[in-house]
Amino acid sequence: MNSYKSLLVTVIVLSLLSIMASSCDEVIEYSPYQNIIKDKWKAQNPANIKALNQQSETTFKPFKIVLIADSHTYYDDFEKQVKYINTLKDIDFVIHLGDLTLSAINREFEWYSDIINKIKIPVITLIGNHDCLANGYDIYKEMFGPSDFYFSYNGVKFVMFDNIVWEKKVKDPDFEWFSETIVNDKNYTHVIPFAHIPPWDEQFSYGNELFYNYLLEKNDISLSVHGHIHRYDVRQPYGTVNYLSVPSCNRNQLVIMAIQSDTVTFENIAY
């Protein structure tokens, strides 16, 4: 009887070892918050910015981009959105305004990457507040690069501002970096800032809310683009600056932004 039990235990152990060896990535997971990034998903923003640099004109040329946001938890809707984007013509690239994930676990970042990389044109991905939960901030930086960054395309400067405070447990976003970066030294036809959270959100102090708008007005910036509120919205809460909010993907909507030499226009599209 003892030899039978010993044989049975041996068979079970060998079977488990065989299963784990054949599909190690799927079976072994020490924690949902582990930070193991596949090489193919590392530094996605720098790679896409490099691709944009290769197709960018040296002087201004009109172009269109797609704006999307808040795809977390809506993966079926997100797949549908990506398929629709691939049917659009004359779009140069896509900007995702953040909240790729709900809980900032590694697998959510991978699910996002699996879906978004089906888009046939470059995609630039901002960080959202949900993406900073747990160790999501570290995962984001490894998968997409710095959370504050900018790039130029066809003579337009795109400023991507990390304004997450609660989930990062900081008092203020990096306004020093932002104030230096949004300056137009006359080399750009437009300077357009993007940040996940609009300044009037409860996450920000009243001082930070007004300071953000002050920096835009000081630099003659007329448009600021955001996600977070999950619906399309355009308003001027402080004066001359237009604040555009992009809908979440479960609304079956996206925004197309058309950039001309003298104007920047946008349209909410239902599909």
N, C-alpha and C positions, 0 to 999 in steps of 0.2 A: 504493500500500500504506500509506504514511504517513497519507494522508487518511482511509483506511478505519479504521485504528487510532484516529485522532483522533476520528472520528465514533462509534466503538464506545465509547471512554472517555466521551465526552460523554453518550451514551445511558445508560450505567451510572450515571454520577454523577447525572444528572437523575432516574433511577428511584429511587435511594437517597434523594435529597432529598425526593421525593414521598412515599415511605413514611414517612420521619421526620416530615414535616409533618403527615401524616394521623393518626399515632398517636404523637405525641411522648412522652406519658407512659409508654408501654409500651416504647419502643425505647431512649430515652436514659436511662441510669443510670450516673452517674459512679462510684458506689461503693455496695455494699450497705449501708454504714453512713451514707449521706447522711441528713440530717435535714430532709426536706421534708414537712411535715404538711398534709394537706388541711384546708381550713377547717372542713368538717363534722365532723371528728374532734377539733377543739381544745376544751380545757376541758370534757371530758365530765362529770367529777365535779361541778364547780360547777353545771352545767346540771341534772344529776339531783338534786342537793341542793335546788336551787331548786324543782324539781317536787315533791319531798317536802315542802318547807316549805308549799307551797300546799295540800297535802292533809292535813297534820298537824293533830291536835287540840290545843287549848290546854291541856287536862288529860289525864291518862293514860287511855288506852283500849287494851285488849288487842289484839295484832296478831301476825302471823306473817311471817317472812322466810325466804328460801332462801339457804343458804350453799354456795358452790362454790369450787374451787381448782385450780391447776396444770393448766391446759388446754394448755400448750405441747406441741407435736408431735402432739397427739391431735385433729386438726381434725375428722375424721369423727365421732369420739365426742363432740366438743364440739357439733357441729351437732345430733346426736341429743339431747344434754342440753338444749340450748336449746329444741328442739321439745317435750320433755317438760315443761319449766318453763312453757311457754305453755298447757299443759293443766291446770295446777294452779289451784285456786280459793282465794280469800281469802288471797292472798299480797300483801303491800304493796310489797316491794322485794327486790332480790337484792344480796348482797355477794360479790364475788370476792376470794379471799384471796391473790392474786398468783401470779407465774410465768405471765404471759400468753404469754411467748415462751421460746424455747430459747437463742437467741444475741443477742437484743435488737436485731435489725436492723429497720429501718423497716417493711419489708413484713410482718414478723410482727405488729407492733403494728397495722398496717392490717387484716390477716387477722382478728385478734382483734376489732377494732372492727366489722368487717363482720358477724361472727357474733353478737357479744353484743348488738348493737343491733337484732337481730330479736326480742329479748325485749320483751314488751308493757308491762312495768312498769319503773320506774327501776332502774338498776344502779350500785352503787358499787364501784370497782375499786382495790384496794390494789396496792402495788408488791411484787415478789418479787425474790429474789436474781438469778435469770437475767435479769430485766428491767434490771439495773444493769450488765451486761456492755457493753464497748465504750462508745458514747455513749448507751446505752439510758436512763440516768437523765435525761438532757436531753430525750430523746424523750418519756418518760413524763410529765415535768412539763408539757410543751407540750400533750400529748394529754389529760391527766387533771387537771392542777393540782398543788398542793403534795403532797409525799409524806407529810408529817405533817399531819393535819387531823382535825377532829371535826365532828359535826353532831348535832342533837337531832330526835327524832321521837316524837310522842305522849308526851312527858314522859320519854323515855329518851335518855341521852347515849351516842353511839357514838364511840369514840376509835380512830382509825386511825393506828397507830404504825409508822413506817419503822424497822425494826430490822436493816437490811442493813449489814454491816460489811466482810466480805471483799471483795466485788465493788466496793464504794465506796472501799476502801482507807482505812477509818477504824478507829480503835481501839474507839470506843464509839458506840452510837446516842445520840440527843439525849434523854438521861434528864431533863435540866432541863425541857424542854418537856413530856415525858410526865408527870413528877411533878406539874407544875402543872395539867395538863389533866385528869387522872383524878380530881381532887378533886371530891367531890359536895357542893355547897353547899346541899343539901337542896331544890334546885329540881327534882331528877330522881328518878324512881322507881327507876331503875337506871342504873349506869354500866358499860358493857361495853367492854373493850379488845380490839382485833383487831390482829394482827401476823403477817406471813408465817411467820416462823421461831419455833418453840417455844424457850423459854429453855435447855433442856438440850442443844440442838444443839451440835455441835463448833465451830461458828463463834464461840461466845461463851466468854469467860473464865469461870472458876468464880465470880469476883466479880460479873460482870454477870448471870450466871444467878441467883444468890441475891438480888442487888439488885432485879431485876425482880419477883421474888415478894414481896420485902419491901415494895415500893411498893404492890402489890395488897393485901397483908394490912393495911398501915397505913391504907389507905383503905376497908377493909371491902368489897373487891371479891371476889366469890366465883367468877367465871368469866372465863377468858381464852381467846380463839379464834384458831386458827392453821391454816396450810396446810403446805406443804413436805414432809411425810413421805409424802404420796400415799395415805394410808389413814385410815379412820375410827378414832379413838382417844380415849378419855376416861381421864384419870388424875389423881391427887393426889400428885405426887412430893415435895411439900414440906410438906404439912399440910392446910389447909382449902380452898385454892383449887383449883377444878376447871379442868383444861386440856383443851379440846376441839380435836381436829385433824380437818380436813375432807378427805375423799377426793378424789383426782384424777379427772377426768372419764372416763378410760378404764375405770374400775371400774364405770361405769353406776350410780353412786350419787350422792346429794346429801343435805344435811342441812336439815331444816326446824326452825327455831327458833320456839317459841311463847312470847311474852312476856306474862305476867300481872302483876298488881300486886304479888304477893308471891313469885312464882317465875319462873325462866327455864328452860324445858325444851327438849330437842332430841331429834330422832329421825333416824336414818340410814335413808334410803329407797332401795331398789333398784328399778330400772325396766327 
